[in-house]
Amino acid sequence: MKFGVVFPQTQLGADPVALRDFAQAAEGMGYHHILAYDHVLGANPDRPDWDPGRPYTYKDMFHEPFTLFAWMAGLTETIGFMTGVIILPQRQTALVAKQAAQVDLLSGGRFRMGIGVGWNAVEYNSLGYDFRTRGARVEEQIDLLRQLWTRELVDFRGRFDRIDDAGINPLPSQPISIWIGGTADVVLRRAARLSDGYVAGGAPAEAAAICQRYWSFAEEYGTRDKLGLHARLVTENLPENAWEDFVSGWEKLGATEFAVYPHGDAPDDYIARLRRFKDMFGV
């Protein structure tokens, strides 16, 4: 199992020095990748249509992942980068293809793209895309992205996108890996059928049924041998003496990659927690 880190962007702040130190410390400890979450806009929770159970508002900080990773690529040499997840259907497909290809090139092929359909209708409406068609659109986008990353010229006529004999330049150094996050059966089937891996969350006991369905769908589509499973530990939610059982539980569910989300009261605390995790699991 490969071990990565979740970039604590809603807690670590906006000081470039702290962000640089975190990325370089994670690389120096031998971690495989940095995973970053994504939201373009945060909504006001006082609005009448807001679900109070949603996790993020305008008060939560989110660095833009493509820009962040392009910057970090110049500060590191070996560590990989992964979005976890980019909310793809609220973005222009060709522009995402261009941005992802650029990060791949600037990082020397160290970029992978985790995608999802999101939950924030406010964000979709503000960016000019239909929240209701996001599932159908993301499947079309996956096909188009792969064409744009591998062909100099693309002719595409879809329900949501159209490209008339055009292409991005430069192309990425390699076809960019696409991973999918979400929990509904339609998403698990999409991950098994179209992706390179599934981005999971939660505790092993809570996620066991979801993972079993994912692997079952993979068997159905004949993709089981080529797929990965990415899990994560939010250290804020679990004492250190429970980490070993948590990681072991995910390994039993077939996790091929695991990212630790460190917490603390200051930037040094986050790095220290990464070091304790490394010492425990031999990253």
C-alpha positions in Angstrom: 0.0 0.0 0.0 1.3 3.4 -1.0 1.0 6.2 1.7 0.3 9.8 0.8 -0.9 12.9 2.7 -4.0 15.0 2.5 -3.2 18.7 2.2 -4.8 20.4 5.2 -5.9 23.4 3.2 -8.9 24.5 5.3 -6.6 24.6 8.4 -3.1 25.3 7.3 -3.9 28.8 6.0 -2.5 30.9 3.1 1.1 31.6 4.2 3.2 30.4 1.2 6.1 29.5 3.5 3.9 27.1 5.6 2.5 25.6 2.4 6.0 25.1 1.0 7.3 23.6 4.2 4.4 21.1 4.4 5.0 19.9 0.8 8.7 19.6 1.2 8.4 17.9 4.6 6.0 15.3 3.2 8.4 14.6 0.3 11.4 14.4 2.6 9.6 11.7 4.7 9.0 9.6 1.6 5.3 10.0 1.2 4.0 9.0 -2.2 1.6 11.9 -3.0 -0.3 15.0 -1.8 -4.0 14.9 -2.2 -6.0 18.2 -2.2 -9.7 18.8 -2.0 -11.6 21.3 -4.2 -14.3 24.0 -4.0 -14.3 27.1 -6.1 -16.9 28.9 -4.1 -18.2 28.7 -0.5 -21.8 29.5 0.2 -23.4 31.6 3.0 -25.0 29.1 5.4 -27.6 31.7 6.4 -29.3 31.4 3.0 -32.8 29.8 3.3 -32.0 26.9 0.9 -28.8 25.8 2.8 -28.6 22.3 4.3 -27.0 22.7 7.7 -25.5 19.3 7.4 -23.2 20.3 4.6 -19.5 20.4 5.6 -18.1 23.6 4.1 -19.2 27.3 3.8 -17.5 30.5 2.6 -15.5 30.5 5.9 -13.6 27.4 4.8 -10.4 28.0 2.8 -9.8 26.0 -0.4 -6.7 26.6 -2.5 -7.2 26.0 -6.2 -5.7 22.6 -6.8 -4.3 23.0 -10.3 -2.5 26.3 -9.4 -1.4 24.8 -6.0 0.1 21.7 -7.6 1.8 23.6 -10.4 3.5 25.7 -7.8 4.4 22.8 -5.6 5.8 20.9 -8.6 8.6 23.6 -8.7 9.4 23.1 -5.0 9.6 19.3 -5.1 11.1 16.5 -7.1 9.5 13.2 -6.4 6.2 13.4 -4.6 3.0 13.0 -6.6 -0.1 15.1 -6.7 -3.7 14.1 -6.8 -7.0 16.0 -6.7 -9.4 14.4 -4.3 -11.7 15.3 -5.9 -12.1 18.0 -8.6 -15.8 18.7 -9.1 -15.6 18.2 -12.9 -19.1 18.9 -14.2 -19.1 22.5 -13.0 -16.0 23.2 -15.2 -15.2 23.6 -18.9 -13.9 20.2 -20.0 -11.3 21.5 -22.5 -10.0 24.0 -20.0 -9.6 21.2 -17.4 -7.8 19.1 -20.0 -5.4 22.0 -20.6 -4.8 22.7 -16.9 -4.3 19.0 -16.0 -1.9 18.5 -18.9 0.1 21.5 -17.8 0.4 20.3 -14.2 1.5 16.9 -15.5 4.2 18.5 -17.6 5.5 20.8 -15.0 5.6 18.0 -12.4 7.3 15.5 -14.7 4.3 13.2 -14.9 3.5 13.3 -11.1 -0.1 14.3 -11.5 -3.4 12.2 -11.2 -6.9 13.6 -11.2 -9.5 12.4 -8.8 -13.0 13.6 -10.0 -16.5 13.8 -8.5 -19.9 15.4 -9.2 -20.1 17.4 -5.9 -23.0 18.4 -3.7 -23.2 22.2 -3.8 -25.9 23.4 -6.1 -24.9 27.0 -5.2 -21.5 26.4 -6.7 -22.9 25.0 -9.9 -25.4 27.8 -10.4 -22.7 30.4 -9.8 -20.3 28.8 -12.3 -23.1 28.5 -14.9 -23.6 24.7 -15.0 -26.7 22.6 -14.4 -26.5 20.7 -11.1 -29.2 18.2 -12.2 -27.3 16.9 -15.2 -23.9 16.5 -13.5 -23.9 12.7 -13.5 -24.5 12.4 -17.2 -22.1 15.2 -18.0 -19.2 13.7 -16.0 -19.3 10.5 -18.0 -19.1 12.4 -21.3 -16.3 14.5 -19.9 -14.2 11.5 -19.0 -14.3 10.3 -22.6 -13.5 13.8 -23.9 -10.6 14.4 -21.5 -9.0 11.2 -22.6 -9.3 12.1 -26.2 -7.9 15.6 -25.6 -4.9 14.1 -23.7 -4.0 11.6 -26.4 -4.8 13.2 -29.7 -3.5 16.3 -31.4 -6.9 17.0 -33.0 -10.3 16.1 -31.6 -13.7 16.1 -33.3 -16.3 15.7 -30.6 -20.1 16.0 -30.7 -21.7 15.3 -27.3 -24.7 16.3 -25.4 -22.8 18.8 -23.3 -19.5 19.6 -25.2 -18.5 20.2 -28.8 -15.0 20.5 -30.2 -14.5 21.1 -33.9 -11.2 19.7 -35.1 -9.1 21.2 -32.4 -6.7 20.1 -29.6 -4.6 21.2 -26.7 -0.9 21.8 -27.1 1.3 20.7 -25.3 -0.2 17.3 -24.6 0.6 15.7 -21.3 3.6 13.4 -21.1 1.3 10.4 -20.6 -2.4 9.7 -20.4 -3.5 11.2 -17.0 -5.0 8.7 -14.6 -8.6 9.4 -13.5 -10.0 8.3 -10.2 -13.6 8.8 -9.1 -15.1 9.6 -5.7 -18.7 9.3 -4.4 -20.8 6.7 -2.6 -24.0 6.1 -4.7 -24.2 2.9 -6.7 -24.3 4.8 -10.0 -20.9 6.4 -9.0 -19.4 3.0 -7.9 -20.4 1.5 -11.2 -18.9 4.5 -13.0 -15.7 4.1 -11.1 -15.5 0.4 -11.9 -16.4 0.9 -15.6 -14.6 4.1 -16.5 -11.9 5.0 -14.0 -8.4 3.9 -12.8 -9.5 3.8 -9.2 -12.0 4.7 -6.5 -11.5 7.5 -3.9 -13.2 6.3 -0.7 -13.7 7.9 2.7 -14.8 7.2 6.3 -13.9 4.4 8.6 -13.4 0.8 7.3 -16.5 -0.5 9.1 -18.7 2.3 7.6 -17.2 1.9 4.1 -17.1 -1.9 3.9 -20.4 -2.4 2.1 -19.5 0.4 -0.4 -16.1 -1.1 -1.2 -17.6 -4.6 -1.6 -20.0 -3.2 -4.2 -17.2 -1.4 -5.9 -15.1 -4.5 -6.3 -18.2 -6.5 -7.3 -19.0 -4.0 -10.1 -15.3 -4.2 -11.1 -15.6 -8.0 -11.4 -18.7 -7.5 -13.5 -17.0 -5.2 -15.9 -13.8 -7.2 -16.0 -11.7 -4.3 -14.6 -10.8 -5.7 -11.2 -7.1 -6.2 -11.9 -6.4 -2.6 -13.2 -8.2 -0.7 -10.5 -7.0 0.9 -7.3 -8.7 2.0 -4.0 -7.7 5.1 -2.2 -8.6 5.6 1.5 -7.7 8.2 4.1 -7.4 8.8 7.8 -8.5 12.1 9.3 -6.3 12.2 12.4 -8.5 14.7 14.1 -11.2 12.1 14.5 -9.1 9.2 15.8 -6.5 8.8 18.6 -3.1 7.6 17.6 -3.4 4.3 19.4 -6.3 3.5 17.0 -4.4 4.3 13.8 -3.0 0.8 13.2 -6.4 -0.9 13.3 -7.8 1.8 11.0 -5.1 1.3 8.4 -5.3 -2.5 8.7 -9.1 -2.3 8.2 -8.7 -0.5 5.0 -6.0 -2.8 3.8 -8.4 -5.7 4.3 -10.9 -3.9 2.1 -8.4 -3.8 -0.7 -7.0 -0.3 -0.4 -4.0 0.2 -2.6 -3.3 3.7 -1.4 -3.8 5.5 1.8 -3.5 9.2 2.7 -3.2 10.7 6.2 -4.9 14.0 7.0 -2.9 15.6 9.8 -4.2 18.1 12.2 -2.8 20.4 14.9 -2.7 24.0 16.3 0.2 25.2 14.2 2.0 24.3 10.9 4.7 22.5 12.8 2.1 20.3 14.5 0.9 19.0 11.1 4.4 18.1 10.1 5.1 16.4 13.4 1.9 14.3 13.0 3.0 13.2 9.5 6.3 12.1 11.1 4.6 10.1 13.8 2.5 8.4 11.1 5.6 7.7 9.1 7.4 6.2 12.1 4.4 4.0 12.8 3.9 2.6 9.3 7.3 2.9 7.7 6.3 5.1 4.8 
